[in-house]
Amino acid sequence: MNFARRGATIRAVKHREKVMQRSPWVTWTRRLFGLLATAAFLAAGALSTSMVLDMGQDEAVSAAPPVPTVKQLEAARKLTRAQRAQRARAVGVMRRAGYSPLSLADYRPANQLRVMIGAPFGTSPPGFRAFFFLGDKAVGQDATQPSGGLEVGALHDRSATLVYTTYDDGDRACCPRGRKVRVRFAWNDGALTPLDDVPPDAERVPPT
C-alpha cells in the first residue's frame, strides 16, 4: 500500500510539473479559443432574438388595415345616375351664362349648397365666377364681376368657402400674386349670403 501511495504521489507531482512547464503561448491560445466560442454563442443568441422581433413586426404590418387605392377612392365618390343628371343640368346653366366648369369634382351632391368655378369662353369677359346651386337649381354667383384668381376652399352642407387671390401693382391679368382672401358663403333663410367681405373689384377684377 505504501508503494501504491508513493507511486500515485509521484505521478501527481510529474503531472503538475508538466502543467507548470507548458509554454505561455499554449495557455493564451486556449484562452483565446474559449473567448471566441463565448462570442459566437452570444452572437447566435442575438441573431435569434432579432429574427423573432422581425417576425413580430411583419405580423404587425400584415395586421394593419390596407391603404385604399385610387380606384377605391374614386368609387367612393362616384355619383349616382340622378346626381350626374343634376350636375349636368348645373353645368348647362353655367354654359348658357358663357362659362365652363374648371373642375366637376367641386360639385358635392351630398351637400345642400353646391358650387363650381366657371372659366369664360366665347365673348365672356376674362376672369372666373363661382356658380352656386341647390341641387341643379342656380341660386346665385359670388360677385357681379369676375375674379382673376378664384378657387374653391372648404365645403360643408350649407356653406362653402371661396379663396380669392388679389392683384398687386404690376401683376398681369392672368396671374394675380397678391394676398389670399377667404370668403364664406352660406345658404340661410332661402338666400345665398356672403359671411365675409368679398374683396373689392379694384383688387379682384382682372386689369384691362
C-alpha positions as CSV (number, residue, x, y, z in Angstrom):
1,M,0.0,0.0,0.0
2,N,2.8,2.3,0.8
3,F,4.3,1.6,-2.6
4,A,1.0,2.3,-4.3
5,R,0.5,5.6,-2.5
6,R,4.1,6.6,-3.3
7,G,3.5,5.8,-7.0
8,A,0.3,7.9,-7.1
9,T,2.1,10.8,-5.4
10,I,5.0,10.6,-7.9
11,R,2.6,10.6,-10.9
12,A,0.7,13.6,-9.5
13,V,3.9,15.6,-9.0
14,K,5.0,14.8,-12.5
15,H,1.6,15.9,-14.0
16,R,1.9,19.2,-12.0
17,E,5.4,19.7,-13.3
18,K,4.2,19.2,-16.9
19,V,1.4,21.7,-16.4
20,M,3.8,24.2,-15.0
21,Q,6.3,23.6,-17.9
22,R,3.7,24.4,-20.6
23,S,4.6,27.5,-22.6
24,P,2.6,30.7,-22.2
25,W,1.7,30.5,-25.9
26,V,-0.3,27.3,-25.4
27,T,-2.1,28.8,-22.4
28,W,-3.1,32.0,-24.2
29,T,-4.1,30.1,-27.3
30,R,-6.6,28.0,-25.2
31,R,-7.9,31.2,-23.5
32,L,-8.4,32.8,-26.9
33,F,-10.4,29.9,-28.3
34,G,-12.5,30.0,-25.2
35,L,-13.3,33.7,-25.7
36,L,-14.1,33.1,-29.4
37,A,-16.5,30.3,-28.5
38,T,-18.3,32.5,-26.0
39,A,-18.6,35.4,-28.5
40,A,-20.1,33.0,-31.1
41,F,-22.6,31.8,-28.6
42,L,-23.7,35.3,-27.7
43,A,-23.9,36.3,-31.4
44,A,-26.2,33.4,-32.2
45,G,-28.5,34.4,-29.3
46,A,-28.7,38.0,-30.6
47,L,-29.5,36.8,-34.1
48,S,-32.3,34.6,-32.9
49,T,-33.7,37.5,-30.9
50,S,-33.6,39.8,-33.9
51,M,-35.4,37.2,-36.1
52,V,-38.1,36.9,-33.5
53,L,-38.6,40.7,-33.4
54,D,-38.6,41.0,-37.2
55,M,-41.3,38.3,-37.3
56,G,-43.4,40.2,-34.8
57,Q,-43.0,43.4,-36.9
58,D,-44.0,41.6,-40.0
59,E,-47.1,40.3,-38.3
60,A,-48.0,43.8,-37.1
61,V,-47.6,45.2,-40.6
62,S,-49.7,42.5,-42.1
63,A,-52.4,43.2,-39.5
64,A,-52.6,46.9,-40.4
65,P,-55.6,47.9,-42.5
66,P,-54.8,48.2,-46.2
67,V,-54.4,51.7,-47.7
68,P,-57.3,52.3,-50.2
69,T,-56.3,52.5,-53.8
70,V,-57.1,55.4,-56.1
71,K,-59.8,53.4,-57.8
72,Q,-61.4,52.6,-54.4
73,L,-61.4,56.3,-53.5
74,E,-62.9,57.2,-56.9
75,A,-65.6,54.6,-56.5
76,A,-66.5,56.0,-53.1
77,R,-67.0,59.4,-54.7
78,K,-68.9,58.1,-57.7
79,L,-72.1,59.9,-58.4
80,T,-75.5,58.1,-58.9
81,R,-77.3,58.5,-62.1
82,A,-79.7,61.1,-60.6
83,Q,-76.7,63.0,-59.2
84,R,-74.9,63.0,-62.5
85,A,-78.1,64.3,-64.1
86,Q,-78.3,67.2,-61.6
87,R,-74.7,68.1,-62.2
88,A,-75.2,68.0,-65.9
89,R,-78.1,70.5,-65.6
90,A,-75.9,72.7,-63.4
91,V,-73.2,72.7,-66.0
92,G,-75.8,73.6,-68.6
93,V,-76.7,76.7,-66.5
94,M,-73.1,77.7,-66.4
95,R,-72.6,77.2,-70.2
96,R,-75.6,79.3,-71.0
97,A,-74.0,82.1,-69.0
98,G,-70.8,81.7,-71.0
99,Y,-68.7,79.7,-68.6
100,S,-67.4,76.1,-68.4
101,P,-66.6,74.4,-65.0
102,L,-63.0,74.3,-64.1
103,S,-63.5,71.1,-62.1
104,L,-66.5,68.8,-61.8
105,A,-65.1,67.4,-58.6
106,D,-66.1,70.7,-56.8
107,Y,-69.7,69.7,-57.2
108,R,-70.6,67.8,-54.0
109,P,-74.0,66.2,-54.4
110,A,-74.1,65.2,-50.7
111,N,-74.2,68.9,-49.7
112,Q,-77.3,71.1,-49.9
113,L,-75.3,74.0,-51.2
114,R,-73.1,73.2,-54.2
115,V,-70.6,75.3,-56.1
116,M,-68.4,75.2,-59.2
117,I,-65.9,77.7,-60.6
118,G,-66.6,78.7,-64.2
119,A,-64.0,79.7,-66.8
120,P,-65.1,82.1,-69.5
121,F,-65.5,81.2,-73.2
122,G,-66.7,83.0,-76.2
123,T,-67.5,86.6,-75.6
124,S,-67.5,86.4,-71.8
125,P,-65.1,88.8,-70.1
126,P,-61.8,87.4,-68.6
127,G,-61.9,86.1,-65.1
128,F,-63.6,83.4,-63.1
129,R,-67.0,83.2,-61.4
130,A,-68.4,80.9,-58.8
131,F,-71.9,79.4,-59.5
132,F,-73.9,78.2,-56.6
133,F,-76.7,75.6,-56.7
134,L,-79.2,73.8,-54.6
135,G,-79.4,70.5,-56.5
136,D,-79.5,71.7,-60.1
137,K,-81.2,75.0,-59.3
138,A,-79.0,78.0,-59.7
139,V,-79.2,80.3,-56.6
140,G,-76.5,82.9,-57.4
141,Q,-73.0,83.8,-58.1
142,D,-70.2,85.1,-55.9
143,A,-70.0,88.6,-57.3
144,T,-71.2,90.8,-60.1
145,Q,-67.8,90.9,-61.8
146,P,-65.4,88.0,-62.5
147,S,-62.2,87.5,-60.5
148,G,-58.7,86.9,-61.7
149,G,-57.8,84.4,-59.0
150,L,-60.6,82.2,-57.6
151,E,-60.7,78.7,-56.2
152,V,-62.9,76.5,-54.0
153,G,-61.9,76.1,-50.4
154,A,-63.7,74.2,-47.6
155,L,-67.1,72.7,-48.4
156,H,-69.9,71.9,-46.0
157,D,-73.5,71.0,-46.1
158,R,-75.0,74.6,-46.2
159,S,-71.8,76.7,-46.7
160,A,-68.8,76.9,-49.0
161,T,-65.6,78.9,-48.8
162,L,-64.0,80.6,-51.8
163,V,-60.4,81.7,-51.9
164,Y,-59.6,84.9,-53.8
165,T,-56.1,85.9,-54.9
166,T,-55.9,89.7,-55.2
167,Y,-53.8,91.8,-57.6
168,D,-50.6,93.6,-56.6
169,D,-49.3,96.6,-58.6
170,G,-47.8,95.4,-61.8
171,D,-49.5,91.9,-61.9
172,R,-50.6,90.7,-65.2
173,A,-54.3,90.0,-65.8
174,C,-53.6,86.2,-65.9
175,C,-51.5,86.0,-62.8
176,P,-52.5,87.8,-59.6
177,R,-49.9,87.4,-56.9
178,G,-51.3,89.4,-54.0
179,R,-52.9,88.3,-50.7
180,K,-55.4,85.5,-50.5
181,V,-58.8,86.2,-49.0
182,R,-61.1,83.5,-47.8
183,V,-64.8,84.3,-48.1
184,R,-67.6,82.0,-46.7
185,F,-70.9,81.8,-48.4
186,A,-73.9,80.2,-46.7
187,W,-77.5,79.3,-47.6
188,N,-79.6,80.9,-44.9
189,D,-83.3,81.7,-44.9
190,G,-83.7,80.9,-48.6
191,A,-80.9,83.1,-49.8
192,L,-77.2,82.9,-50.6
193,T,-75.3,85.2,-48.2
194,P,-71.6,86.0,-48.0
195,L,-70.5,85.8,-44.4
196,D,-67.3,87.7,-45.1
197,D,-66.4,90.7,-47.3
198,V,-65.7,89.9,-50.9
199,P,-62.5,91.8,-52.0
200,P,-63.3,95.0,-53.9
201,D,-63.3,95.0,-57.7
202,A,-60.1,97.1,-57.7
203,E,-58.2,94.2,-56.1
204,R,-60.1,91.3,-57.7
205,V,-61.1,92.0,-61.2
206,P,-58.5,91.4,-64.0
207,P,-57.0,94.7,-65.1
208,T,-57.6,95.7,-68.8
